Amino acid sequence: MTHEATHDVIIVGGGIAGLTIAWELARAGRDVVLLEASDDAGGMLRRGAAAGLEVDLGAESFATRTTGVADLVADARLPVQLVEPAPGGAHVAFRRRSGRVDRAPLPRRALVGMPAEPLAADVVRILGRRGARRAAQERLLPMPVGAEPSLAELTTSRFGARVTARLVEPLCRSVYSQSAESVRLSSLHPVLWEKAQAAGSLTAAVDALAPAVRAGSAVRGVEGGLWRLAAELEAVALRAGAVIRTGTPVRAVTATSVDLGHETLSAASVVIATGPTAAAELLGIDVAPAPPVGLVVAEVASDGFDAFPVGSGVIAAPDVDCAAKALTHVDAKWQWAAAALPAGSHLVRLSAREGRHDELTDAAGAAAAIRTLTGVRVSPGDVRRVVPVSWPDAVATPPVRQAVAAAAAERGVRLAGAVAAGTGLASVIPHARALACDLTTPPTPSEGVRHVH
């Protein structure tokens, strides 16, 4: 049997974007239903157990390039405490000409791997004197005209190949899970791209925008784990009157209906707030899915980590042969984690290189990656627990974003989340709130849009 239910808005996808929209609409008095296929809402803000703690198994920090997260916490009165990372900063691992893997703190002032001061000592430490002198010439070059090149092409042509290989590419792969060849600066940091065009130099733009703090500290987190942000937002959305149905996969959508197979729901507006591949499937289009994002959380017992040898973590240049592309030393980064861990234990997160997640899912593989990235002599016996996680629909590549946007526009379906806003809570949350505002604004008679009450 098919049961027809009429609502103001139906949201498909219960990640942070869907939850944000649900809360905004519910507090505005709208009849809103959120449908989530899995058993729990929260999307990539997921928790798990390790070292006796509830820890993040997805995102664990957010960029502070916008005030979106802080504004949401304040406006929704979420009972969470936003916290700053420890000031130690992050490192980069790269291979010297001798073949030896070296590690160095990332430049104090940089954005998307591009240095504000190419001749600063911390930049020379990574690039070498010749590479730093080449990077310093960027200010003298005219900005490109015509179509925007890929990020890799842009930084190589302006700063030199070493900046791309040792700074931009490892950061792009570890933070955005994409190659610098596959993205453009305008999609990762639109403000920086606009500033560079106005200033006529990427160096000048980074100099104007980069905070004078250690790399890796232009982020914040939540005390107890970022997963708490989604959990508390779900709670306030429910209290405001939103209906959240988990364990409810959706087969297809139109501008005004959602097909659950055994049931059809109708609404004045439908919003897709899923991952990119799921969004494409709902819209009935074929896209090439991005590779899954693999992550491992491991508890390590080693006094070699007591002094935080790579600060808050380390990212790996492509020439470093390792199954992990990045490591976060959780208790070095977050004081709440350091205070909660038992004596002698450390918590690390390993982000897998594409196709190599399986190499990290046991103690031997995790220990090998930790040794390569940090230089600390960790044996398999030092790795007490390994928690592997795989996110199959986490990356929204530009071609998929474009295809999904075109299909959604054609069908009159609204989009939220990374597929519409780009990567990261700093982008996703403001976009979701703007979309919710648009949905709560009554249409003018000339728009001819039906609004159901």
Residue pairs with C-beta under 8 A, 6 or more apart in sequence:
1 262
2 262
2 263
2 264
3 263
3 264
4 264
4 265
4 266
5 33
5 265
5 266
6 266
6 267
6 452
7 31
7 32
7 33
7 265
7 266
7 267
7 268
7 452
8 25
8 30
8 31
8 32
8 267
8 268
8 269
8 439
8 451
8 452
8 453
9 21
9 25
9 30
9 31
9 32
9 33
9 267
9 268
9 269
9 270
9 271
9 439
10 32
10 33
10 34
10 35
10 258
10 265
10 267
10 269
10 270
10 271
11 18
11 21
11 22
11 32
11 33
11 34
11 35
11 270
11 271
11 273
11 416
12 18
12 35
12 250
12 253
12 258
12 270
12 271
12 272
12 273
12 274
12 282
13 34
13 35
13 36
13 43
13 272
13 273
13 274
13 275
13 278
13 416
13 417
14 34
14 35
14 36
14 38
14 40
14 41
14 42
14 43
14 234
14 244
14 246
14 273
15 41
15 42
15 43
15 44
15 45
15 230
15 273
15 274
15 417
16 42
16 43
16 44
16 45
16 229
16 230
16 233
16 425
16 428
16 429
16 432
17 43
17 273
17 416
17 417
17 418
17 421
17 428
17 429
17 431
17 432
18 34
18 36
18 41
18 43
18 271
18 273
18 416
18 417
18 432
19 34
19 41
19 42
19 230
19 233
19 234
19 237
20 72
20 233
20 428
20 429
20 432
20 433
20 436
21 32
21 271
21 273
21 416
21 432
21 433
21 435
21 436
21 439
22 32
22 34
22 237
22 242
22 244
23 76
23 233
23 236
23 237
23 240
23 242
24 432
24 433
24 436
24 437
24 440
25 32
25 242
25 436
25 439
25 440
26 32
26 237
26 240
26 241
26 242
27 240
27 241
28 436
28 440
29 241
30 439
30 440
31 453
32 241
32 242
32 243
33 242
33 243
33 244
33 245
33 265
33 267
34 41
34 237
34 242
34 243
34 244
34 245
35 245
35 248
35 250
35 258
35 260
35 265
36 244
36 245
36 246
36 247
36 248
37 247
37 248
37 249
37 250
37 278
38 246
38 247
39 246
39 247
40 46
40 246
41 230
41 234
41 244
41 246
42 227
42 230
42 231
42 234
43 58
43 230
43 417
44 58
44 59
44 391
44 394
45 56
45 58
45 59
45 226
45 227
45 229
45 230
45 231
46 56
46 57
46 58
46 227
46 389
47 54
47 55
47 56
47 57
47 225
47 227
47 231
48 54
48 55
48 56
48 57
48 297
48 387
48 389
49 55
49 387
50 297
50 298
50 299
50 347
50 385
50 387
51 299
51 341
51 342
51 345
51 347
51 384
51 385
52 340
52 341
52 342
53 337
53 340
53 341
53 347
54 224
54 225
54 227
55 225
55 297
55 330
55 337
55 347
56 225
56 226
56 227
56 349
57 227
57 295
57 297
57 387
57 389
58 226
58 227
58 295
58 389
58 391
59 226
59 425
60 221
60 225
60 226
60 328
60 330
60 349
61 85
61 219
61 220
61 221
61 226
61 333
62 69
62 219
62 220
62 221
62 226
62 424
62 425
62 426
63 218
63 219
63 424
63 425
63 426
64 218
64 219
64 220
64 426
65 189
65 191
65 218
65 426
66 426
66 427
66 430
68 425
68 426
68 427
68 428
68 429
68 430
68 433
69 82
69 220
69 229
69 425
69 426
69 429
70 82
70 220
71 430
72 78
72 233
72 429
72 433
73 80
73 82
73 229
76 232
76 233
76 236
77 236
78 229
78 232
78 233
78 236
79 232
80 222
80 223
80 224
80 228
80 229
80 232
81 222
81 223
81 224
82 220
82 221
82 222
82 223
83 220
83 221
83 222
83 223
83 334
83 335
83 336
84 217
84 220
85 216
85 217
85 219
85 220
85 221
85 312
85 333
85 334
86 308
86 311
86 312
86 332
86 333
86 334
86 335
87 213
87 214
87 217
88 214
88 308
88 311
88 312
88 332
88 333
89 105
89 106
89 108
89 213
89 214
89 215
89 216
89 217
89 311
89 312
90 105
90 106
90 214
90 215
90 216
90 310
90 311
90 312
90 313
90 314
90 315
91 103
91 104
91 105
91 106
91 310
91 311
91 313
91 314
91 315
92 103
92 104
92 106
92 126
92 166
92 167
92 170
92 314
92 315
92 316
92 317
93 101
93 102
93 103
93 314
93 315
93 316
93 317
93 320
93 322
93 372
93 373
94 101
94 102
94 103
94 104
94 126
94 165
94 166
94 170
94 316
94 317
94 319
94 320
95 101
95 102
95 317
95 319
95 320
96 102
101 320
101 372
101 375
103 310
103 314
103 373
103 374
103 375
104 122
104 125
104 126
105 122
105 125
105 214
105 215
105 311
106 122
106 126
106 167
106 214
106 215
106 216
106 315
107 115
107 116
107 117
107 120
107 122
107 123
107 126
107 167
107 215
108 120
108 122
108 212
108 213
108 214
108 215
109 115
109 116
109 117
109 120
109 206
109 207
109 210
109 211
109 212
110 116
110 123
110 167
110 206
110 210
110 215
111 189
111 192
111 206
111 209
111 210
112 151
112 168
112 171
112 172
112 185
112 188
112 189
112 192
113 155
113 163
113 164
113 167
113 168
113 169
113 170
113 171
113 172
114 155
114 159
114 163
114 167
114 168
114 202
114 203
114 206
115 123
115 135
115 159
115 163
115 167
115 203
115 206
116 203
116 206
116 207
116 210
117 123
117 207
118 127
118 132
118 133
118 135
118 136
118 138
118 159
118 203
119 132
119 133
119 136
123 132
123 135
124 132
126 166
126 167
127 135
127 162
127 163
127 166
127 167
128 162
131 160
131 162
131 163
131 166
134 159
134 160
134 162
135 159
135 160
135 162
135 163
136 203
138 158
138 159
138 201
138 202
138 203
139 201
139 203
139 204
141 157
141 158
141 201
142 200
143 196
143 197
143 200
143 201
144 154
144 157
148 154
148 184
148 185
148 186
148 193
149 157
149 184
150 180
150 181
150 182
150 183
150 184
151 168
151 172
151 180
151 181
151 183
151 184
151 185
151 188
152 164
152 168
152 169
152 179
152 180
152 181
153 181
154 184
154 185
154 202
155 163
155 164
155 168
155 180
155 202
156 163
156 164
158 202
159 202
164 180
165 317
165 318
165 319
166 317
168 180
169 179
169 180
169 317
169 318
170 315
170 316
170 317
170 318
170 325
170 326
171 315
172 178
172 179
172 180
172 183
172 188
173 179
173 180
173 315
173 318
173 325
173 326
173 353
174 315
174 316
174 325
174 326
174 351
176 183
176 188
176 395
176 423
177 290
177 293
177 394
177 395
178 290
178 395
178 397
182 397
182 398
183 398
184 193
184 398
185 192
185 193
185 196
186 193
186 194
187 398
187 422
188 422
188 423
191 209
192 202
192 205
192 206
192 209
195 205
195 208
195 209
196 202
196 204
196 205
198 205
199 205
199 208
211 217
211 218
214 311
216 311
216 312
216 313
216 333
217 312
221 333
221 334
222 228
222 229
223 336
224 336
229 425
234 244
237 244
238 244
248 260
249 260
250 258
250 259
250 260
250 282
251 259
251 260
251 261
251 282
252 258
252 259
252 282
252 284
253 259
253 270
253 272
253 282
253 283
253 411
253 413
254 270
254 411
254 412
254 413
255 269
255 270
255 411
255 412
255 413
256 266
256 267
256 268
256 269
256 270
256 412
257 264
257 265
257 266
257 267
257 270
258 264
258 265
258 266
258 267
258 270
266 452
267 452
268 449
268 450
268 451
268 452
269 414
269 439
270 413
270 414
271 413
271 414
271 415
271 416
271 435
271 439
272 279
272 282
272 283
272 408
272 413
272 414
272 415
272 416
272 417
272 419
273 415
273 416
273 417
273 432
274 282
274 393
274 417
274 419
275 392
275 393
275 394
275 396
275 417
275 418
275 419
276 287
276 289
276 290
276 393
276 395
276 396
276 397
276 400
276 401
276 404
276 418
276 419
277 287
277 289
277 290
277 392
277 393
277 400
278 393
279 404
279 408
279 415
279 417
279 419
280 286
280 287
280 400
280 403
280 404
280 407
283 404
283 407
283 408
283 411
283 413
284 407
285 403
285 404
285 407
287 399
287 400
287 403
287 404
288 399
288 400
289 392
289 393
289 400
290 393
290 394
290 395
290 396
290 397
290 400
291 354
291 355
291 395
292 357
292 390
292 391
292 392
292 393
292 394
293 351
293 352
293 390
293 391
293 394
293 395
294 351
294 352
294 356
294 357
294 360
294 388
294 389
294 390
294 391
295 349
295 350
295 351
295 352
295 388
295 389
295 390
295 391
296 324
296 349
296 350
296 352
296 357
296 360
296 361
296 366
296 386
296 387
296 388
296 389
297 347
297 348
297 349
297 350
297 386
297 387
297 389
298 347
298 348
298 349
298 350
298 366
298 370
298 383
298 385
298 386
298 387
299 345
299 346
299 347
299 383
299 384
299 385
300 345
300 346
300 347
300 348
300 370
300 378
300 382
300 383
300 384
301 344
301 345
301 346
301 382
301 384
302 346
302 376
302 377
302 378
302 382
303 344
304 374
304 376
304 377
304 378
305 329
305 332
305 346
305 348
305 374
305 376
308 329
308 332
309 374
309 375
309 376
310 327
310 329
310 373
310 374
310 375
311 329
311 332
312 328
312 329
312 332
312 333
313 326
313 327
313 328
313 329
313 332
313 333
313 349
314 326
314 327
314 373
314 374
315 325
315 326
316 322
316 324
316 325
316 326
316 372
316 373
320 372
320 373
321 372
322 353
322 368
322 369
322 372
322 373
323 350
323 352
323 353
323 356
323 357
323 359
323 360
323 365
323 368
323 369
324 350
324 351
324 352
324 353
324 356
324 360
324 369
324 372
324 373
325 351
325 352
325 353
326 350
326 351
326 373
327 348
327 349
327 350
327 351
327 369
327 370
327 373
327 374
328 348
328 349
328 351
329 346
329 347
329 348
330 337
330 346
330 347
330 348
330 349
331 337
331 338
331 341
331 346
331 347
332 338
332 346
337 347
341 347
345 384
348 370
350 360
350 366
350 369
350 370
352 359
352 360
357 388
357 390
358 365
359 365
359 368
359 369
360 366
360 369
360 386
360 388
361 386
361 388
362 380
362 386
363 380
363 381
363 383
363 386
364 380
366 380
366 383
366 386
367 378
367 379
367 380
367 382
367 383
370 376
370 378
370 383
371 377
371 378
396 418
396 419
396 422
396 423
400 419
401 419
401 420
404 415
404 419
405 415
405 419
405 420
408 414
408 415
414 435
414 439
416 428
416 431
416 432
416 435
417 428
417 432
418 424
418 427
418 428
420 431
421 427
421 428
421 430
421 431
421 432
422 428
442 451
443 449
443 451
